[in-house]
Amino acid sequence: MLNVLFVMADGSKVTAQAEPGARLLEVGQNAGMPLEGTCEGQMACSTCHVIIAPDWFDKLPAASMEEEDMLDLAAGVARTSRLSCQIELTEALDGIEVRIPGVSRDMQIG
């Protein structure tokens, strides 16, 4: 099992466990995080936007151009922002720290 540390906008923390291969979006949703994931991982919205702790960001595969385009529409974007539906958890990400933005905006295309 892998550990994921979610940090809420108010500073409270929730640790969740996940199987390798799980998507960060589903792990967050199962842990009660306010990650909508309106498009169900199809990269047609930005409702699963998270901010990865800088120490962990460089351990992730680079975001695709499509993901970058969706992040442009998300509220509260930071340098280490990603869409949680695009992050597959691996052993190398055990202990990853993920911040939930304080604001969200659904700019679903469709």
mmCIF file of the C-alpha atoms, coordinates in Angstrom:
data_MODEL
# 
_entry.id   MODEL 
# 
loop_
_atom_site.group_PDB 
_atom_site.id 
_atom_site.type_symbol 
_atom_site.label_atom_id 
_atom_site.label_alt_id 
_atom_site.label_comp_id 
_atom_site.label_asym_id 
_atom_site.label_entity_id 
_atom_site.label_seq_id 
_atom_site.pdbx_PDB_ins_code 
_atom_site.Cartn_x 
_atom_site.Cartn_y 
_atom_site.Cartn_z 
_atom_site.occupancy 
_atom_site.B_iso_or_equiv 
_atom_site.pdbx_formal_charge 
_atom_site.auth_seq_id 
_atom_site.auth_comp_id 
_atom_site.auth_asym_id 
_atom_site.auth_atom_id 
_atom_site.pdbx_PDB_model_num 
ATOM 1   C CA . MET A 1 1   ? 0.000   0.000  0.000   1.00 0.00 ? 1   MET A CA 1 
ATOM 2   C CA . LEU A 1 2   ? 1.072   3.551  -0.750  1.00 0.00 ? 2   LEU A CA 1 
ATOM 3   C CA . ASN A 1 3   ? 0.453   6.593  1.434   1.00 0.00 ? 3   ASN A CA 1 
ATOM 4   C CA . VAL A 1 4   ? -0.857  9.893  0.106   1.00 0.00 ? 4   VAL A CA 1 
ATOM 5   C CA . LEU A 1 5   ? -0.949  13.013 2.294   1.00 0.00 ? 5   LEU A CA 1 
ATOM 6   C CA . PHE A 1 6   ? -3.702  15.460 1.362   1.00 0.00 ? 6   PHE A CA 1 
ATOM 7   C CA . VAL A 1 7   ? -3.413  18.992 2.770   1.00 0.00 ? 7   VAL A CA 1 
ATOM 8   C CA . MET A 1 8   ? -6.645  20.983 2.809   1.00 0.00 ? 8   MET A CA 1 
ATOM 9   C CA . ALA A 1 9   ? -6.816  24.744 2.222   1.00 0.00 ? 9   ALA A CA 1 
ATOM 10  C CA . ASP A 1 10  ? -7.277  25.270 5.982   1.00 0.00 ? 10  ASP A CA 1 
ATOM 11  C CA . GLY A 1 11  ? -4.082  23.333 6.726   1.00 0.00 ? 11  GLY A CA 1 
ATOM 12  C CA . SER A 1 12  ? -5.774  20.173 7.993   1.00 0.00 ? 12  SER A CA 1 
ATOM 13  C CA . LYS A 1 13  ? -4.233  16.935 6.760   1.00 0.00 ? 13  LYS A CA 1 
ATOM 14  C CA . VAL A 1 14  ? -5.685  13.594 5.716   1.00 0.00 ? 14  VAL A CA 1 
ATOM 15  C CA . THR A 1 15  ? -3.600  10.525 4.966   1.00 0.00 ? 15  THR A CA 1 
ATOM 16  C CA . ALA A 1 16  ? -5.041  8.005  2.525   1.00 0.00 ? 16  ALA A CA 1 
ATOM 17  C CA . GLN A 1 17  ? -3.798  4.621  1.395   1.00 0.00 ? 17  GLN A CA 1 
ATOM 18  C CA . ALA A 1 18  ? -3.830  3.440  -2.183  1.00 0.00 ? 18  ALA A CA 1 
ATOM 19  C CA . GLU A 1 19  ? -2.798  0.505  -4.302  1.00 0.00 ? 19  GLU A CA 1 
ATOM 20  C CA . PRO A 1 20  ? -0.007  1.063  -6.844  1.00 0.00 ? 20  PRO A CA 1 
ATOM 21  C CA . GLY A 1 21  ? -1.619  1.936  -10.174 1.00 0.00 ? 21  GLY A CA 1 
ATOM 22  C CA . ALA A 1 22  ? -4.519  3.846  -8.613  1.00 0.00 ? 22  ALA A CA 1 
ATOM 23  C CA . ARG A 1 23  ? -5.315  7.298  -9.955  1.00 0.00 ? 23  ARG A CA 1 
ATOM 24  C CA . LEU A 1 24  ? -4.816  10.153 -7.533  1.00 0.00 ? 24  LEU A CA 1 
ATOM 25  C CA . LEU A 1 25  ? -8.332  11.435 -8.314  1.00 0.00 ? 25  LEU A CA 1 
ATOM 26  C CA . GLU A 1 26  ? -10.038 8.260  -7.083  1.00 0.00 ? 26  GLU A CA 1 
ATOM 27  C CA . VAL A 1 27  ? -7.808  8.055  -4.012  1.00 0.00 ? 27  VAL A CA 1 
ATOM 28  C CA . GLY A 1 28  ? -8.705  11.635 -3.129  1.00 0.00 ? 28  GLY A CA 1 
ATOM 29  C CA . GLN A 1 29  ? -12.408 11.090 -3.698  1.00 0.00 ? 29  GLN A CA 1 
ATOM 30  C CA . ASN A 1 30  ? -12.377 7.944  -1.551  1.00 0.00 ? 30  ASN A CA 1 
ATOM 31  C CA . ALA A 1 31  ? -10.657 9.944  1.207   1.00 0.00 ? 31  ALA A CA 1 
ATOM 32  C CA . GLY A 1 32  ? -13.425 12.573 1.112   1.00 0.00 ? 32  GLY A CA 1 
ATOM 33  C CA . MET A 1 33  ? -11.443 15.259 -0.704  1.00 0.00 ? 33  MET A CA 1 
ATOM 34  C CA . PRO A 1 34  ? -13.495 17.843 -2.649  1.00 0.00 ? 34  PRO A CA 1 
ATOM 35  C CA . LEU A 1 35  ? -12.254 16.638 -6.043  1.00 0.00 ? 35  LEU A CA 1 
ATOM 36  C CA . GLU A 1 36  ? -15.173 16.602 -8.433  1.00 0.00 ? 36  GLU A CA 1 
ATOM 37  C CA . GLY A 1 37  ? -13.659 14.968 -11.492 1.00 0.00 ? 37  GLY A CA 1 
ATOM 38  C CA . THR A 1 38  ? -16.699 15.989 -13.526 1.00 0.00 ? 38  THR A CA 1 
ATOM 39  C CA . CYS A 1 39  ? -15.348 14.587 -16.798 1.00 0.00 ? 39  CYS A CA 1 
ATOM 40  C CA . GLU A 1 40  ? -14.263 11.281 -15.192 1.00 0.00 ? 40  GLU A CA 1 
ATOM 41  C CA . GLY A 1 41  ? -10.633 11.592 -16.228 1.00 0.00 ? 41  GLY A CA 1 
ATOM 42  C CA . GLN A 1 42  ? -11.195 12.584 -19.850 1.00 0.00 ? 42  GLN A CA 1 
ATOM 43  C CA . MET A 1 43  ? -9.295  15.889 -19.449 1.00 0.00 ? 43  MET A CA 1 
ATOM 44  C CA . ALA A 1 44  ? -12.377 17.897 -20.398 1.00 0.00 ? 44  ALA A CA 1 
ATOM 45  C CA . CYS A 1 45  ? -12.536 19.872 -17.141 1.00 0.00 ? 45  CYS A CA 1 
ATOM 46  C CA . SER A 1 46  ? -10.284 21.078 -14.345 1.00 0.00 ? 46  SER A CA 1 
ATOM 47  C CA . THR A 1 47  ? -12.347 20.008 -11.319 1.00 0.00 ? 47  THR A CA 1 
ATOM 48  C CA . CYS A 1 48  ? -9.672  17.594 -10.086 1.00 0.00 ? 48  CYS A CA 1 
ATOM 49  C CA . HIS A 1 49  ? -6.907  20.232 -9.966  1.00 0.00 ? 49  HIS A CA 1 
ATOM 50  C CA . VAL A 1 50  ? -4.401  19.699 -7.153  1.00 0.00 ? 50  VAL A CA 1 
ATOM 51  C CA . ILE A 1 51  ? -1.077  21.281 -6.220  1.00 0.00 ? 51  ILE A CA 1 
ATOM 52  C CA . ILE A 1 52  ? 1.770   18.828 -5.751  1.00 0.00 ? 52  ILE A CA 1 
ATOM 53  C CA . ALA A 1 53  ? 4.365   19.586 -3.065  1.00 0.00 ? 53  ALA A CA 1 
ATOM 54  C CA . PRO A 1 54  ? 7.530   20.862 -4.796  1.00 0.00 ? 54  PRO A CA 1 
ATOM 55  C CA . ASP A 1 55  ? 9.632   17.968 -3.452  1.00 0.00 ? 55  ASP A CA 1 
ATOM 56  C CA . TRP A 1 56  ? 7.339   15.529 -5.252  1.00 0.00 ? 56  TRP A CA 1 
ATOM 57  C CA . PHE A 1 57  ? 6.528   17.444 -8.426  1.00 0.00 ? 57  PHE A CA 1 
ATOM 58  C CA . ASP A 1 58  ? 9.702   16.474 -10.299 1.00 0.00 ? 58  ASP A CA 1 
ATOM 59  C CA . LYS A 1 59  ? 9.065   12.781 -9.575  1.00 0.00 ? 59  LYS A CA 1 
ATOM 60  C CA . LEU A 1 60  ? 5.938   12.885 -11.760 1.00 0.00 ? 60  LEU A CA 1 
ATOM 61  C CA . PRO A 1 61  ? 5.916   12.314 -15.502 1.00 0.00 ? 61  PRO A CA 1 
ATOM 62  C CA . ALA A 1 62  ? 5.582   15.594 -17.397 1.00 0.00 ? 62  ALA A CA 1 
ATOM 63  C CA . ALA A 1 63  ? 2.071   16.869 -18.039 1.00 0.00 ? 63  ALA A CA 1 
ATOM 64  C CA . SER A 1 64  ? 0.736   16.459 -21.571 1.00 0.00 ? 64  SER A CA 1 
ATOM 65  C CA . MET A 1 65  ? -0.142  19.490 -23.686 1.00 0.00 ? 65  MET A CA 1 
ATOM 66  C CA . GLU A 1 66  ? -3.838  18.658 -23.165 1.00 0.00 ? 66  GLU A CA 1 
ATOM 67  C CA . GLU A 1 67  ? -3.383  18.643 -19.393 1.00 0.00 ? 67  GLU A CA 1 
ATOM 68  C CA . GLU A 1 68  ? -1.501  21.966 -19.525 1.00 0.00 ? 68  GLU A CA 1 
ATOM 69  C CA . ASP A 1 69  ? -4.381  23.454 -21.541 1.00 0.00 ? 69  ASP A CA 1 
ATOM 70  C CA . MET A 1 70  ? -6.922  22.347 -18.901 1.00 0.00 ? 70  MET A CA 1 
ATOM 71  C CA . LEU A 1 71  ? -4.750  23.698 -16.084 1.00 0.00 ? 71  LEU A CA 1 
ATOM 72  C CA . ASP A 1 72  ? -4.860  27.091 -17.804 1.00 0.00 ? 72  ASP A CA 1 
ATOM 73  C CA . LEU A 1 73  ? -8.596  27.102 -16.988 1.00 0.00 ? 73  LEU A CA 1 
ATOM 74  C CA . ALA A 1 74  ? -8.271  26.051 -13.343 1.00 0.00 ? 74  ALA A CA 1 
ATOM 75  C CA . ALA A 1 75  ? -8.555  28.522 -10.484 1.00 0.00 ? 75  ALA A CA 1 
ATOM 76  C CA . GLY A 1 76  ? -5.612  29.017 -8.127  1.00 0.00 ? 76  GLY A CA 1 
ATOM 77  C CA . VAL A 1 77  ? -3.048  27.367 -10.398 1.00 0.00 ? 77  VAL A CA 1 
ATOM 78  C CA . ALA A 1 78  ? 0.515   27.136 -9.112  1.00 0.00 ? 78  ALA A CA 1 
ATOM 79  C CA . ARG A 1 79  ? 3.811   26.079 -10.704 1.00 0.00 ? 79  ARG A CA 1 
ATOM 80  C CA . THR A 1 80  ? 3.306   22.545 -9.370  1.00 0.00 ? 80  THR A CA 1 
ATOM 81  C CA . SER A 1 81  ? -0.370  22.209 -10.342 1.00 0.00 ? 81  SER A CA 1 
ATOM 82  C CA . ARG A 1 82  ? -1.576  18.992 -11.952 1.00 0.00 ? 82  ARG A CA 1 
ATOM 83  C CA . LEU A 1 83  ? -4.861  17.264 -12.746 1.00 0.00 ? 83  LEU A CA 1 
ATOM 84  C CA . SER A 1 84  ? -5.208  14.418 -10.261 1.00 0.00 ? 84  SER A CA 1 
ATOM 85  C CA . CYS A 1 85  ? -6.928  12.237 -12.878 1.00 0.00 ? 85  CYS A CA 1 
ATOM 86  C CA . GLN A 1 86  ? -3.630  12.142 -14.795 1.00 0.00 ? 86  GLN A CA 1 
ATOM 87  C CA . ILE A 1 87  ? -1.439  10.944 -11.928 1.00 0.00 ? 87  ILE A CA 1 
ATOM 88  C CA . GLU A 1 88  ? -0.997  7.205  -11.560 1.00 0.00 ? 88  GLU A CA 1 
ATOM 89  C CA . LEU A 1 89  ? 0.441   6.313  -8.187  1.00 0.00 ? 89  LEU A CA 1 
ATOM 90  C CA . THR A 1 90  ? 3.603   4.204  -8.157  1.00 0.00 ? 90  THR A CA 1 
ATOM 91  C CA . GLU A 1 91  ? 5.987   2.964  -5.454  1.00 0.00 ? 91  GLU A CA 1 
ATOM 92  C CA . ALA A 1 92  ? 8.173   6.007  -6.202  1.00 0.00 ? 92  ALA A CA 1 
ATOM 93  C CA . LEU A 1 93  ? 5.282   8.251  -5.100  1.00 0.00 ? 93  LEU A CA 1 
ATOM 94  C CA . ASP A 1 94  ? 4.741   6.586  -1.712  1.00 0.00 ? 94  ASP A CA 1 
ATOM 95  C CA . GLY A 1 95  ? 4.206   9.451  0.748   1.00 0.00 ? 95  GLY A CA 1 
ATOM 96  C CA . ILE A 1 96  ? 3.393   12.097 -1.894  1.00 0.00 ? 96  ILE A CA 1 
ATOM 97  C CA . GLU A 1 97  ? 2.008   15.361 -0.508  1.00 0.00 ? 97  GLU A CA 1 
ATOM 98  C CA . VAL A 1 98  ? -0.910  16.909 -2.377  1.00 0.00 ? 98  VAL A CA 1 
ATOM 99  C CA . ARG A 1 99  ? -2.535  20.255 -1.573  1.00 0.00 ? 99  ARG A CA 1 
ATOM 100 C CA . ILE A 1 100 ? -6.203  20.802 -2.316  1.00 0.00 ? 100 ILE A CA 1 
ATOM 101 C CA . PRO A 1 101 ? -6.682  24.345 -3.683  1.00 0.00 ? 101 PRO A CA 1 
ATOM 102 C CA . GLY A 1 102 ? -8.965  26.628 -1.699  1.00 0.00 ? 102 GLY A CA 1 
ATOM 103 C CA . VAL A 1 103 ? -10.889 27.620 -4.792  1.00 0.00 ? 103 VAL A CA 1 
ATOM 104 C CA . SER A 1 104 ? -12.192 25.583 -7.678  1.00 0.00 ? 104 SER A CA 1 
ATOM 105 C CA . ARG A 1 105 ? -13.812 26.557 -10.922 1.00 0.00 ? 105 ARG A CA 1 
ATOM 106 C CA . ASP A 1 106 ? -15.319 24.208 -13.442 1.00 0.00 ? 106 ASP A CA 1 
ATOM 107 C CA . MET A 1 107 ? -14.576 25.405 -16.930 1.00 0.00 ? 107 MET A CA 1 
ATOM 108 C CA . GLN A 1 108 ? -15.854 22.242 -18.557 1.00 0.00 ? 108 GLN A CA 1 
ATOM 109 C CA . ILE A 1 109 ? -15.606 22.275 -22.305 1.00 0.00 ? 109 ILE A CA 1 
ATOM 110 C CA . GLY A 1 110 ? -18.353 20.704 -24.047 1.00 0.00 ? 110 GLY A CA 1 
# 
